[in-house]
Amino acid sequence: MRFLTALRQPTIRKLEVLGDADIVVGIPTYMNANTVRKVIRTVCQGLHMYFPDKKALLFVSDGGSTDDTREVAQSVDLSDYEHEKIVAIYRGLPGKGSALRAVFEAAKFLGAQGIALFDADLRSITPEWVRNVLTPIFGGYDYVTPYYNRYKYDGTITNTIAYPLTRALFGKRIRQPIGGDFGVSARLAYYYAHQDVWETDVARFGIDIWMTVNAITGGFRIAQARLGAKIHDVKDPAKHLSAMFLQVVGTIFNLLDEYENYWLGVRGSEDVPILGEFAGEDPPAFDIDVVALIDYFKLGYENFGALWRNILEPEDYEVYESLYHADDPTKFLIPNETWARTVYRYAVTFHRMPRQRFKVLNTLIPLYNLNVANIYNRLKDADQVEAEEFFDGLAGTFEDLKEYFVGLYEGVKSEESKSTAY
């Protein structure tokens, strides 16, 4: 069923009673009973401390949680604050995208000037996050992305794919393009709400990178807000990130087709302003299971080695082949150029095989796990500054190899044109 709105009638009636608001804070939820209370209370404190003259709505947009998420959210007492709260199940495809669609539509309904979005599983959110995300919006920016102080092994999909591709292809040095906690202007929220994507996978997942790319290609004014550490449930790349990898990377590769006229014309990259002071604690250290990552890679080689040989450059395949035969976990290192070319060649293969795109993308996961092991080995003795320099260099390698990717992509487009002509 195609829904014209993500807002249910009871929600619309509550919005009609409310009438208007200056700020809407959206909190998309699904099975977050253990953390949503803290997020709501902290947001209320931030609004009270830094935007006391603004009328605000907290909109908890739930995906049909079967735990006590909605009950916990509803029970949070806001009587000490002059804020309103709506807890509602959205309509549409299940996923964070549909949850945010409801938030954008509510903001439009109320004529809100600024919208803030915060993940419901945050453990490190402080009142200053609300200030840092919304202040730039009221200062004339349209889109504010988070700039976290993350531990060197956290955010591996961001560090090795999302950030490098956003920078190299779309020309913006947005450090956390899929961060989850954003500020959005009324103008941009209305733009998002009216895009015809809500019956696609954007409604299920991939909404963060979709918002970032659309803000860039739409010419909206973008800034980054310092938010300190993002502490939530840490996921081991070897065990928990495969599904997220497919969702995020698949969305990025799909967006390359949709916006090819934009990124094919971009050369180089530019800084995006980073505003505010870090708000919150430093990120906690944690370890990852390198042996499990390597075992995953080796199993992948046994299953997909022949396919890798067909997809990859010979010199890069040889790197992976040699590592398959290696034993010492500390020796699993790959050049930045190898990883960048691997991602680019998979992006082209993804484009060439529309009926089997996600089957092909699934075969990249063992190589991604190997690259995480590579990062662990390279950064195990590095401090946070040195780690950030490494990731900046990796993104720079993607940027340096953009012409390589453009050549591959245009070659495929040329082959498709000839095939169509015949």
Beta strands, then each sheet from edge to edge (+ up, - down):
strand 1: 23-29
strand 2: 56-62
strand 3: 83-89
strand 4: 114-117
strand 5: 143-148
strand 6: 172-173
strand 7: 182-185
strand 8: 222-228
strand 9: 270-271
strand 10: 274-275
sheet 1: 3+ 2+ 1+ 4+ 7- 5+ 8+ 10+
sheet 2: 6+ 9+
end
